[in-house]
Amino acid sequence: MFWQKSEDPSSNTVQFTVESAWRYSYGKDHFVPQLTSSGDTVVKINGAVTPMVTFGDDTGPHYLESGKITAFSESEDWFLTEEVFSHTFTTPNNRGMPWRV
């Protein structure tokens, strides 16, 4: 996971990018590939527990429910996804300390 602060210096918005690798044989019921209008292949991720990112600021989590497939190996049984999303914090820091995501 990596992040980038908004270019607007007065904004508390951060753009997050989460990359995750998955074993395709984990279950075809858990990964449902879809083609977007822009031609990207997106996989919907579901199962017993949906991965999530929490922001430490008393807002709800962001569920990692879909990701753009950026690489895969059929012979090695894996694929890599990327999900990009933004979050706006109410203050620039957590009472003088950095936010912990």
C-alpha positions as CSV (number, residue, x, y, z in Angstrom):
1,M,0.0,0.0,0.0
2,F,1.2,3.5,-0.7
3,W,-0.3,6.9,-0.6
4,Q,-0.1,10.4,-2.0
5,K,-1.4,13.6,-0.5
6,S,-3.7,15.9,-2.5
7,E,-1.9,18.6,-4.5
8,D,-4.1,21.2,-2.7
9,P,-2.1,22.2,0.4
10,S,-5.4,23.1,2.3
11,S,-6.9,19.6,1.6
12,N,-6.7,16.7,4.0
13,T,-7.4,14.2,1.2
14,V,-5.1,11.3,0.5
15,Q,-5.1,9.0,-2.4
16,F,-4.3,5.4,-1.5
17,T,-3.2,2.6,-3.8
18,V,-3.4,-1.0,-2.6
19,E,-1.7,-3.8,-4.5
20,S,-2.6,-7.4,-3.5
21,A,-1.6,-10.8,-4.9
22,W,-4.0,-13.7,-5.0
23,R,-3.9,-17.4,-5.8
24,Y,-6.4,-17.9,-8.5
25,S,-7.2,-21.5,-7.4
26,Y,-8.3,-20.2,-4.0
27,G,-11.8,-20.4,-5.6
28,K,-13.4,-19.2,-8.7
29,D,-16.5,-18.4,-6.6
30,H,-14.5,-15.8,-4.8
31,F,-13.1,-14.0,-7.9
32,V,-15.5,-12.8,-10.6
33,P,-13.6,-11.1,-13.5
34,Q,-15.4,-8.3,-15.3
35,L,-14.4,-6.2,-18.3
36,T,-14.9,-2.4,-17.8
37,S,-15.9,0.0,-20.5
38,S,-12.3,1.3,-20.5
39,G,-11.0,-2.2,-21.3
40,D,-9.6,-3.0,-17.8
41,T,-10.2,-6.3,-16.3
42,V,-11.5,-5.9,-12.8
43,V,-12.0,-8.7,-10.4
44,K,-14.7,-8.7,-7.6
45,I,-13.3,-10.1,-4.4
46,N,-15.6,-11.8,-1.9
47,G,-15.5,-14.7,0.4
48,A,-15.7,-15.3,4.2
49,V,-14.0,-12.0,5.1
50,T,-13.6,-9.0,2.8
51,P,-10.2,-7.3,3.2
52,M,-10.4,-3.7,4.4
53,V,-8.4,-0.6,5.2
54,T,-9.2,1.4,8.3
55,F,-8.2,5.1,8.7
56,G,-7.9,5.6,12.4
57,D,-10.2,8.6,12.4
58,D,-13.5,7.0,13.5
59,T,-14.8,6.7,10.0
60,G,-15.9,3.4,8.6
61,P,-13.4,1.2,6.7
62,H,-12.9,1.0,3.0
63,Y,-13.6,-2.5,1.8
64,L,-11.3,-3.9,-0.9
65,E,-14.1,-5.5,-2.9
66,S,-12.7,-5.1,-6.4
67,G,-9.4,-4.5,-8.0
68,K,-7.9,-3.9,-11.5
69,I,-5.9,-6.9,-12.6
70,T,-2.4,-5.6,-13.4
71,A,-0.5,-8.9,-13.8
72,F,-1.2,-12.6,-13.8
73,S,0.4,-16.0,-14.4
74,E,-1.9,-18.8,-15.3
75,S,0.9,-21.4,-15.0
76,E,2.0,-20.1,-11.6
77,D,-1.6,-19.7,-10.4
78,W,-1.6,-16.1,-9.3
79,F,-2.8,-12.6,-10.2
80,L,-2.0,-9.1,-8.9
81,T,-4.7,-6.4,-8.4
82,E,-4.6,-2.7,-7.8
83,E,-7.3,-0.6,-6.2
84,V,-7.0,3.2,-6.0
85,F,-9.3,5.2,-3.7
86,S,-9.3,8.5,-1.8
87,H,-10.1,9.4,1.9
88,T,-10.5,12.9,3.4
89,F,-9.4,13.2,7.0
90,T,-11.2,15.9,9.1
91,T,-7.9,17.3,10.4
92,P,-4.4,17.3,9.0
93,N,-3.1,15.1,11.8
94,N,-4.2,13.0,14.8
95,R,-3.7,15.4,17.7
96,G,-0.1,16.2,16.6
97,M,0.7,12.7,15.6
98,P,0.5,11.1,12.1
99,W,-2.7,9.2,11.1
100,R,-2.2,5.5,11.3
101,V,-3.9,3.7,8.4
